[in-house]
Amino acid sequence: MNTITLWHNPRCSKSRAGLALLEEKGIETKVLRYLDTPPTEEEIRALLGKLGIGARALMRTKEAIYKELGLGDIEDEQQLIAAMAVHPRLIERPVVIRGDKAVIGRPLENIIELIG
């Protein structure tokens, strides 16, 4: 099995549930606390490729910073990616990566599907 990486926010119940699921399955997981160590724009672009989605689909659009920055009016993918790199709180969580595939772990069934 490929290494599993979890973009994790320990203050988020869904993120904690995702980590617990991986631990229950006995899957060794590299935990990346992305609020403490924000991903670069390049890492976010690579993640979007693995997820097969656009930048906005990875964003927490109900976060106050999303509205404060006026991101709802921005269509440019690069600007949205840059905003996530500077404000990682905008990134949906949890994200689970396995090789060249990734899922947003909402609902948890997405993680189950990824790990088989």
N, C-alpha and C positions, 0 to 999 in steps of 0.2 A: 504494500500500500504506500502511496506517496505520502510525504509528510503533510500533516494537517496544520494549517495556520489559522488562528482565530484572531480577528481584529476585535478586541474586547474592551468594554467599558464596565468595570466591576460595579458601578453604581446603577446599572441598567438591569432590571429583572429579566428581560428577554436574553440579554447577553450572558448573565449568570446561568440561566436555564440552558443555553446553548453549550456552555462550558461543562455544566453538570452532565448533559447528555453524552458528550464526547468522553468524559471521565467514566460514566457508567458503562459505556461500550468498551472501555479499556484502550481507547485510542490515544496514543501519545500525541500531544498537541503543543505546538509552539504558540504561546500566547503573546500577542502584540497589543500592549495597552496604548492604543493609538492616540489617546488624548495626552499621554505623557511623552510619547515619541511620535509626533505627527508624520504621516506618510508624505513623501515628496509628490510633486505634480506627476513625475514620471511613474511613481508607484501607483498613483490613483489611475492614471491612464491604462497601465497594465492590468489593474484590477477590473476596470470597466470592460476591457477586452475579454477577460476571463468570464465576467458576468454576462457579457453580450447585451449590455444596456447603455443608454446615454447617461451623461453626468447627472441630469436632474432626477433620474430614477434612483440614484444612490443617495440623494439628499433628503434630509429631514426638513421638509418644507414648512413645518409648523414651529420650528425653532425661532425664537425672537430675532436672532442674528440674521436669519434668512430674510425676514421682513425689513429689518434695519438696513441691510445692504441693498435692498431693492432687487434681489435676485430673481424674483418672479418675472421681472421685465427683461431679463437678459437671456438671449438665445444662444450666445456664443459659448460653445462647449469649453473652450480653453479658459474663459473667464470663470465659468462655474467650477472647473477643476482647480483653478488658482484659489478660489474662495474656500474650497474644502481643504486645501493644503494649509492655508493661513488660519482657518477656523475649523479644525477637525470635528468639532461638536456637530457640524452640519452633516457628517457622514452617518448614514443609516447603520444600525447595528443589530445583532452581531453580523459579521461577515466571516464566512468559512471558506478557506481556499485549499484545494487539493489539486496539485499539479497544474494543469492548464485550465481548470474549471473552478468556479466559485459560485457561492449562493449567499443571498441575504437570508439570515436565519429567522425570518418572520414569514410564515410560521415555522416552528421547529421541524415540521415535516420536510422542509427544504433541505435541512442538514441531514436528516435520515436518508433522503434520496441521494444526496451527494456521497455519503460514506458507504452506501449500499448495505 
